[in-house]
Every structure is written in C-alpha cells, then in structure tokens.
C-alpha cells in the first residue's frame, strides 16, 4: 500500500500562560510524512489579522510518530485575544486544517481545555 502525504493538519492546540505575556504553545500536527522528500516542516502562530507571531521549525520527518506534538514558547502581544495555528509541509507549503483558539485570560470564551 502506498501512503500519499497530503497537507499538514493542526489537530490540537494547548496554551499555557507563563509570565509577562509569554505562553507555552503545544501543537499537535498530523501529516503523512513519507521521508525527507515530503514532511511537515513547520507550524506558524498568527494573530487574527494574519500576521505571523512566531514559527516552530520541525527539523526532520515524523514517519513513525503520527500525530505528533511539539512546543514553542512565545510572547503574544496583549492586544491579541485569539491566535490561529497553521501547518506547513515541504511539498504543499501552507494548507490543511487550521485551528483558531482564544488566548487564556484575554477572551470570554477561553476555557480550561485551551488553557491547560
């Protein structure tokens, strides 16, 4: 059976407040990595206007670890109430399922599930 890698899909996002507008962001990504020729190589954190606030570079394929979770510590400006996480892969570039999540303490809909 041949596995065809599609676009990188964001499956879950967890934000943990730290100090001084810094957060730990844990992102679970799914992509049918086939090796160095086609793998999820990055995920981005955006504000609601589409500005990139930060990125987590993924240094190698995860063929045998799907889905997988990686973290990033990032300062999120106080004016940002929601972030969007998007995946990137080495072939399709941007695409796949994105997730928009509230920033804990800044939005009425920020729940304990998001702020674990």
C-alpha positions as CSV (number, residue, x, y, z in Angstrom):
1,X,0.0,0.0,0.0
2,X,1.3,3.4,-1.0
3,X,0.9,6.2,1.5
4,X,0.2,9.6,0.0
5,X,1.1,12.6,2.2
6,X,-1.4,15.4,2.0
7,X,-1.3,18.8,3.7
8,X,-0.3,19.3,7.3
9,X,-3.4,19.4,9.6
10,X,-3.5,21.0,13.0
11,X,-5.4,18.6,15.3
12,X,-5.0,20.3,18.8
13,X,-3.6,23.4,20.4
14,X,-2.9,24.0,24.1
15,X,-1.8,27.3,25.5
16,X,-0.2,27.6,29.0
17,X,0.2,31.1,30.4
18,X,3.7,31.8,31.7
19,X,4.8,35.3,32.7
20,X,4.8,38.7,31.0
21,X,2.5,37.8,28.1
22,X,4.6,34.7,27.4
23,X,2.8,31.4,26.6
24,X,3.8,27.8,26.0
25,X,2.0,26.7,22.9
26,X,1.7,22.9,22.3
27,X,0.5,22.0,18.8
28,X,-0.5,18.5,17.6
29,X,0.0,18.1,13.9
30,X,-0.9,15.2,11.6
31,X,0.8,14.7,8.2
32,X,1.5,11.6,6.2
33,X,5.3,12.2,6.2
34,X,7.0,9.9,3.7
35,X,10.6,11.0,4.4
36,X,12.8,13.9,3.6
37,X,11.1,14.5,0.3
38,X,7.7,15.2,1.8
39,X,7.2,16.0,5.5
40,X,5.6,18.6,7.8
41,X,8.4,21.0,8.3
42,X,6.8,23.9,10.3
43,X,3.8,25.4,12.1
44,X,3.0,29.0,12.5
45,X,1.3,31.1,15.1
46,X,-0.7,34.0,13.6
47,X,-2.9,36.8,15.0
48,X,-6.4,37.3,13.7
49,X,-5.1,39.7,11.0
50,X,-2.8,37.0,9.6
51,X,0.5,38.4,11.0
52,X,3.0,35.7,11.9
53,X,3.8,36.0,15.6
54,X,6.2,33.0,15.6
55,X,7.0,29.7,14.0
56,X,8.2,26.3,15.1
57,X,10.5,24.7,12.6
58,X,10.4,20.9,12.5
59,X,13.9,19.6,11.8
60,X,13.1,16.1,10.5
61,X,10.3,13.8,9.2
62,X,8.0,12.0,11.7
63,X,7.1,9.0,9.6
64,X,6.5,6.7,12.6
65,X,5.1,9.3,15.0
66,X,1.6,10.5,13.9
67,X,0.1,12.6,15.1
68,X,2.9,14.4,16.9
69,X,3.1,17.3,19.4
70,X,5.8,20.0,19.6
71,X,6.0,23.1,21.7
72,X,7.0,26.8,21.3
73,X,7.4,29.5,24.0
74,X,6.2,32.8,22.6
75,X,5.3,36.3,23.7
76,X,1.9,37.2,22.5
77,X,1.1,40.9,22.3
78,X,-1.5,42.0,24.9
79,X,-4.0,43.2,22.2
80,X,-4.2,39.7,20.7
81,X,-7.3,37.8,22.0
82,X,-7.1,34.8,19.6
83,X,-4.4,33.0,17.7
84,X,-4.5,30.8,14.6
85,X,-2.2,27.9,14.1
86,X,-1.4,26.7,10.6
87,X,0.8,23.8,9.3
88,X,3.3,23.8,6.5
89,X,4.9,20.9,4.6
90,X,7.8,20.6,2.2
91,X,5.6,20.0,-0.9
92,X,2.2,21.7,-0.5
93,X,3.6,24.5,1.6
94,X,0.7,26.2,3.5
95,X,-2.6,24.4,3.7
96,X,-4.5,21.8,5.6
97,X,-6.7,22.3,8.7
98,X,-6.0,25.3,10.9
99,X,-7.2,26.0,14.4
100,X,-8.3,29.3,15.9
101,X,-8.1,29.4,19.7
102,X,-8.7,32.0,22.4
103,X,-5.7,33.3,24.4
104,X,-6.3,32.5,28.1
105,X,-7.3,35.5,30.2
106,X,-8.0,37.7,27.2
107,X,-11.2,36.3,25.8
108,X,-14.5,35.3,27.4
109,X,-14.6,32.0,25.5
110,X,-11.1,31.0,26.8
111,X,-11.8,27.7,28.5
112,X,-9.8,25.4,30.8
113,X,-9.5,23.0,27.9
114,X,-7.5,25.6,26.0
115,X,-5.5,26.8,29.0
116,X,-4.2,23.5,30.4
